[in-house]
């Protein structure tokens, strides 16, 4: 018994007067009291685990996200036909749907949102291609005509256009056509990727200078970039009627070519002459082509077109009658380049 008159183990209840109790010894039967209780017996309070019955349970999270995902999925499905916008909404619906299926509540809403949004995304992609990509492609094809089906790579092998042409083939085609060059004396269709490196004053005097600027690749091919090395050109040099008369008085174009080479070695300075006189017609006027094996190894074609016009042009303060057009290219389509210059050339 403790000092306050209580036996060890006897419970105390708030507001209950203390009762003298009988100590219990091992082996001694307990004495029952009216009501079936035993003196000195304590019953611990019942503890309910969190989440079990008898205690309020919070609702698992995720319901709101699932509902939001389903709503966005329905909106995406309705607006999926709108290019770009429908796709953006669909992506949001898919993201919300993925988040929703990871929650414990309403996974079905999440899966439904994913399905609806995926259909909307596919629909938006299809309409975007149909309404935007295809029309822009057609407009681009009209503004920038497709390359010639027979194109040439810079290593000299024809691609034949069997696979639509590589990037190198497209660039090679663009070194033949696509740029209109115009002066008071003449005009022609020049290469698109050549740089028109001529001043306004020189153009007014009927000079011409298109230059192929770019970079040599490790495999020996040349890529046009608009800057770097100069690997090709189409140059037009006009000469006065007095110069033409001094070279070959009363002569024809072949006599002018012979005089230029015999007095100045103009063509032989560019390399080994392959042919000095190759008759042709440019803009309806008789001319001659002089072909040279260039002394620059990377040059595949170098040729000169010499023409003596019947009537001189007044330009740059002079009477111009003799024109020499030089064509140089690192590609193996030099003949196509020369033919294109001749075919599109017009005298004013």
URTAZI-V112641 format. One line per field, one symbol per residue. ss: DSSP state (A for helix, B for strand, O for the rest). phi: phi as a letter, one per 20 degrees, with the letter a starting at -180 (. if undefined). psi: psi as a letter, one per 40 degrees, with the letter a starting at -180 (. if undefined). A space follows every 50 residues. Layout:
ss: ???
phi: ???
psi: ???
This chain:
ss: OOOOOOOOOOOOOOOOOOOOOOOOOOOOOOOBOOOOOBOOOOOOOOOOOO OOOOOOOOOOOOAAAAAAAAAAAAAAAAAOOOOOAAAAAAAAAAAAAAAA AOOOOOAAAAAAAAAAAAAAAAAAAAAAAAAAAAAAAAAAAAAOOOOOOO OBOOOOOBOOOOOOOOAAAAAAAAOOOBBBBBOOOBBBBBBOOOBBOOOA AAAAOOOBBBBBBBBBOOOOOBBBOOOOBBBBBBBBBBBBAAAAAAAOOO OOAAAAAAAAAAAAOOOAAABBBBBBBBBBBBOOBBBBBBBBBBOOOOOO BBBBBBBBBBBBBBBOOBBBBBBBBBBBBOOOOAAAAAAAAAAAOBBO
phi: .efendefnefddfmeffdfdefddgneffefdgnnecfmdddfffdeff nefocfdffgfoffffffffffffffffefffgmffffffffffffffff feefdlffffffffffffffffffffffffedffgffffffffcgffgfd dcefendfemmfdnnegfffffffedbocedccfdbbaeeffeeeeecff ffffemebbdcedrceefeneddfcnboeddaacdddecffffffffbgm eeffffffffffeclffffeqefebeccfbccmndgbcdddcefedgffe cbbcddcdffcfdebmmceecdcdddccbeeedffffffffffefcee
psi: hieeeiihehihhhehihhhihihihehiihiiheeihiehhhiihhhih eiieihhihiieddddddddddddddddedehhddddddddddddddddd eeidifdddddddddddddddddddddddddddddddddddddgiiihdh ihieeehhdeedfehidddddddeediehhhhiediiihihdeihggiid ddddefiighhhhahhideeihhheeibiheiihhhhiiidddddddghe iadddddddddddefddddeahhdhdhhiahhfehhiihhhhhiehdehd hhihhhihidhihhifeihhdhhhhhhhieiefddddddddddehhi.
